[in-house]
């Protein structure tokens, strides 16, 4: 389900029971009049709003956009709509917001068109921007890999070649010589690493 801003455009769905009207803190609201006449030719919405305890209802007046008409205005009393459709994605919200920002569509129609057109618009935007950002993304990705590799290897102990051995062996041999671990490989090259450097190796934890 999705919780979206209130709009009088959803009146048919609300009256049919498909959509529910709630307050900002999710109290179920009953609208008893959509067109209470007021001075200046305007109209107000009359609604029954449960108290926070839920045992009684209060009569509240709202603007057509769901804003409470009261001197002690409270965000929790603002109206919203609960729909059975999934909530808008961030991309769809962006599209809907653009329509509303420039006055092209009200929130109800903007949300609907954002859902219907979001996939096509995203494909067009991706096609338009891909040549510009594709190469930059790959370069950044490779730079990140190289940076992480260098950072990971920076403090790890390294073998240092110190000479040649006196006896050839078909196996790699290891011995501890004082403060060093020495390795003689199958080519008879001898390497060493300080035992103190081995303490820098990360701890192996079994999961």
C-alpha positions as CSV (number, residue, x, y, z in Angstrom):
1,X,0.0,0.0,0.0
2,X,1.0,3.6,-0.6
3,X,0.4,6.7,1.6
4,X,0.1,9.7,-0.7
5,X,-0.9,13.4,-0.2
6,X,-4.7,14.0,-0.1
7,X,-6.3,15.3,-3.3
8,X,-10.0,15.9,-4.0
9,X,-9.3,14.3,-7.4
10,X,-9.5,11.0,-5.6
11,X,-13.1,11.5,-4.5
12,X,-14.5,8.7,-6.7
13,X,-12.0,6.1,-5.3
14,X,-12.6,7.3,-1.7
15,X,-16.4,7.2,-2.0
16,X,-16.2,3.7,-3.5
17,X,-14.0,2.5,-0.6
18,X,-11.1,1.7,-2.9
19,X,-9.0,4.4,-1.2
20,X,-9.0,5.3,2.5
21,X,-8.5,8.7,4.1
22,X,-6.2,8.9,7.1
23,X,-4.6,11.6,9.2
24,X,-0.8,12.1,9.3
25,X,-0.6,9.8,12.3
26,X,-2.8,7.2,10.6
27,X,-6.2,7.7,12.1
28,X,-9.0,6.6,9.8
29,X,-11.1,9.6,8.7
30,X,-14.7,9.7,7.5
31,X,-15.6,12.4,5.1
32,X,-19.3,13.5,5.5
33,X,-19.4,16.4,3.1
34,X,-17.2,17.5,0.2
35,X,-18.7,20.9,-0.5
36,X,-19.6,22.8,2.6
37,X,-20.2,26.3,1.3
38,X,-18.3,29.2,2.9
39,X,-18.0,33.0,2.3
40,X,-16.5,34.0,-1.1
41,X,-17.8,31.0,-3.1
42,X,-15.2,28.7,-1.6
43,X,-16.0,25.3,-0.1
44,X,-14.6,23.1,2.7
45,X,-14.5,19.4,3.4
46,X,-16.2,18.2,6.6
47,X,-14.7,15.1,8.2
48,X,-15.0,13.0,11.3
49,X,-11.6,12.5,12.9
50,X,-11.1,10.0,15.7
51,X,-9.4,11.3,18.8
52,X,-6.0,9.8,19.6
53,X,-7.7,7.4,22.0
54,X,-10.0,6.3,19.2
55,X,-13.2,6.2,21.4
56,X,-14.8,9.3,20.0
57,X,-14.7,11.5,16.9
58,X,-14.4,15.2,16.4
59,X,-15.8,17.3,13.5
60,X,-13.0,19.0,11.5
61,X,-13.0,21.3,8.5
62,X,-10.4,20.9,5.8
63,X,-9.3,22.8,2.7
64,X,-9.6,20.8,-0.6
65,X,-5.9,20.0,-0.4
66,X,-6.3,18.2,3.0
67,X,-5.0,21.0,5.2
68,X,-6.8,21.4,8.5
69,X,-8.7,24.7,9.0
70,X,-7.9,25.4,12.6
71,X,-5.9,28.0,14.6
72,X,-4.1,25.1,16.5
73,X,-3.0,23.5,13.2
74,X,-1.3,20.2,13.8
75,X,0.7,18.1,11.2
76,X,-0.9,14.9,12.6
77,X,-4.3,16.2,11.5
78,X,-3.3,16.7,7.8
79,X,-5.1,14.3,5.5
80,X,-3.5,11.6,3.4
81,X,-4.8,8.8,1.2
82,X,-4.0,5.1,1.5
83,X,-4.1,3.3,-1.9
84,X,-3.7,-0.4,-2.7
85,X,-1.1,0.4,-5.3
86,X,2.7,0.2,-4.4
87,X,4.3,3.4,-3.1
88,X,6.0,5.6,-5.7
89,X,9.6,5.0,-6.3
90,X,12.1,7.9,-5.8
91,X,12.2,8.3,-9.6
92,X,8.5,8.4,-9.8
93,X,8.2,10.9,-7.0
94,X,10.8,13.1,-8.8
95,X,8.7,13.1,-12.0
96,X,5.5,13.7,-10.1
97,X,7.1,16.6,-8.2
98,X,8.3,18.2,-11.4
99,X,4.8,18.2,-12.9
100,X,3.4,19.8,-9.7
101,X,6.3,22.3,-9.3
102,X,5.6,23.8,-12.7
103,X,1.8,23.7,-12.3
104,X,1.4,21.2,-15.2
105,X,-0.7,18.7,-13.1
106,X,-2.1,18.5,-9.6
107,X,-0.8,15.8,-7.3
108,X,-3.3,13.1,-8.2
109,X,-2.8,13.3,-11.9
110,X,0.9,13.8,-11.6
111,X,1.3,10.6,-9.5
112,X,-0.7,8.6,-12.0
113,X,1.2,9.9,-15.1
114,X,4.5,9.4,-13.2
115,X,3.6,5.7,-12.7
116,X,2.6,5.2,-16.3
117,X,5.5,7.0,-17.9
118,X,8.4,6.4,-15.5
119,X,9.8,3.4,-17.2
120,X,9.8,5.1,-20.6
121,X,11.3,8.3,-19.2
122,X,14.0,6.4,-17.4
123,X,15.0,4.5,-20.6
124,X,15.1,7.8,-22.5
125,X,17.2,9.5,-19.8
126,X,19.6,6.5,-19.6
127,X,20.0,6.5,-23.4
128,X,20.7,10.2,-23.4
129,X,23.2,10.2,-20.6
130,X,24.9,6.9,-21.2
131,X,27.5,8.2,-23.7
132,X,28.5,11.0,-21.2
133,X,28.5,9.0,-18.0
134,X,29.3,5.5,-19.2
135,X,33.1,6.2,-19.7
136,X,33.3,8.2,-16.5
137,X,31.6,5.5,-14.5
138,X,34.0,2.8,-15.8
139,X,37.0,5.0,-15.2
140,X,35.8,5.7,-11.7
141,X,35.0,2.0,-11.1
142,X,38.5,1.0,-12.2
143,X,40.1,3.8,-10.1
144,X,38.2,2.6,-7.1
145,X,39.3,-1.0,-7.6
146,X,42.9,0.0,-7.9
147,X,42.7,2.3,-4.8
148,X,41.1,-0.4,-2.7
149,X,43.7,-3.0,-3.8
150,X,46.6,-0.6,-3.0
151,X,45.0,0.3,0.4
152,X,44.5,-3.4,1.2
153,X,48.1,-4.4,0.4
154,X,49.8,-1.3,1.9
155,X,50.4,-2.7,5.4
156,X,50.5,-6.4,4.7
157,X,53.8,-8.2,5.3
158,X,56.0,-8.9,2.3
159,X,58.6,-11.5,1.6
160,X,62.1,-10.0,0.9
161,X,64.7,-12.0,-1.1
162,X,67.9,-12.3,0.8
163,X,70.0,-14.7,-1.3
164,X,70.4,-18.2,-2.5
165,X,70.2,-21.5,-0.6
166,X,72.9,-24.1,-0.4
167,X,70.7,-27.2,-1.0
168,X,68.2,-27.7,-3.8
169,X,64.8,-29.2,-2.9
170,X,61.7,-30.1,-4.8
171,X,59.6,-28.6,-2.0
172,X,59.3,-25.1,-0.6
173,X,60.8,-25.1,2.9
174,X,60.1,-22.8,5.9
175,X,62.2,-22.3,9.0
176,X,62.3,-19.7,11.8
177,X,65.6,-18.0,12.1
178,X,65.6,-15.8,15.2
179,X,63.1,-13.0,14.6
180,X,62.5,-14.0,11.0
181,X,60.5,-16.6,9.1
182,X,62.6,-17.8,6.2
183,X,61.4,-19.5,3.0
184,X,63.5,-21.4,0.4
185,X,61.5,-22.0,-2.8
186,X,62.0,-24.7,-5.4
187,X,64.4,-22.4,-7.3
188,X,66.6,-22.3,-4.2
189,X,65.9,-18.6,-3.7
190,X,65.7,-17.6,0.0
191,X,63.2,-15.0,1.3
192,X,62.5,-13.7,4.8
193,X,59.8,-11.8,6.6
194,X,59.9,-10.5,10.2
195,X,57.7,-12.4,12.6
196,X,56.5,-9.0,14.0
197,X,55.1,-8.1,10.6
198,X,53.0,-11.2,10.6
199,X,51.0,-9.7,13.4
200,X,49.5,-7.3,10.8
201,X,47.7,-10.1,9.1
202,X,43.9,-9.9,9.6
203,X,42.3,-12.4,12.0
204,X,40.6,-15.3,10.3
205,X,37.1,-15.7,11.7
206,X,34.9,-18.7,11.0
207,X,31.3,-17.9,10.1
